[in-house]
Amino acid sequence: MEVFLQQLINGLTLGSIYGLIAIGYTMVFGIIGMVNFAHGDVFMVGGFIALILFMVFTAWLGVAVVPALVLVLLLGMVLTGLWNWTIERVAYRPLRGSFRLAPLISAIGMSIFLSNLVQVIQGPRNKPLPPMIQGNFVLMGEGSTTVVLAYKQIVIMVVTVVLLAVFWWLVQKTPLGRAQRACEQDRKMAALLGVDVDRTISITFVIGAALAAVAGVMYLMYYGVVNFSDGFVPGVKAFTAAVLGGIGSLPGAVIGGLLIGLIETMWSAYFTIDYKDVAAFSILAITLIFLPTGLLGRPEVEKV
């Protein structure tokens, strides 16, 4: 029981990070129908931005850890959002009216570009960071079977819940959210009714990047290290989470992320860590056989 509870906590923490990244995938796909394969590398860039900002605030300016973490979150969201806004303007908008594979190829090229750019600037080695938040609660057990809830795990899960609530309110209750939902249903009709489609899409990219930046900060806080190649595997798993939960559904993206995180940690604890990724993708395949639109996805209806 102690092992199960510990892995449950670890899985929810890891799944929260995947869920934050998956929201960016599902928002962009919901509006323009494109899989932004560069989103995982935007998450990696957000992690490096967080690393640099945290070192500047704590080591150079002497700011305390908690205020520095808040500043890193806010500035990281702004800087990563600006980065993704530039990517959308340069790599995606000119190809929006082209054939369907053109934006996909551009996204893959942008992913490779971002990964190699960070490798050249920061180097190929892992970039470690001293622990941002230390300490934990001992929930139960003794010795090697202790169930521990770390403060950083609490922060990660609370931040995920708060951001999900904020962005659900943003999509459902604000003029921007109405514009996003209108563009999701029919971009041409939305434009005829006065919705600035280009602006709405750009803001959606910025929001997705801001969430990826938060996920980058949480990832750095949790693991204490970041590498130029860290965008690929978490990005693929977050996309898997978005598909599993139902592409286009914000709660579905988070639920999918939590499920992927739980599958990974439980499989690693009870079976072998070598096949944890196989287990996660197998669950995805089985789910899509019986639920082609994912857990919370809505079937697409085409009017003739």
Buried (B, 14 or more C-beta within 10 A) or exposed (E): EBBEBBBBBBBBBBBBBBBBBBBBBBBBBBBBBBBBBBBBBBBBBBBBBBBBBBBBBBEEEEBEBEEBBEBBBBBBBBBBBEBBBEBBEEBBBEBBEEEEEBBBEBBEEBBEBBBEEBBEEBEEEEBEBEEBBEEBEEEEBEEEEEBBBBBBBBBBBEBBEEBBEEBBEBBEEEEBBBBBBBBBEEBEEBBEEEBEBBEBBBBBBBBBBBBBBBBBBBBBBBBBBBBBBBBBEBBBBBBBBBBBBBBBBBBBBBBBBBBBBBBBBBBBBEEEEEEBBEBBBEBBEEBBEEEEBBBBBEEEEEEE
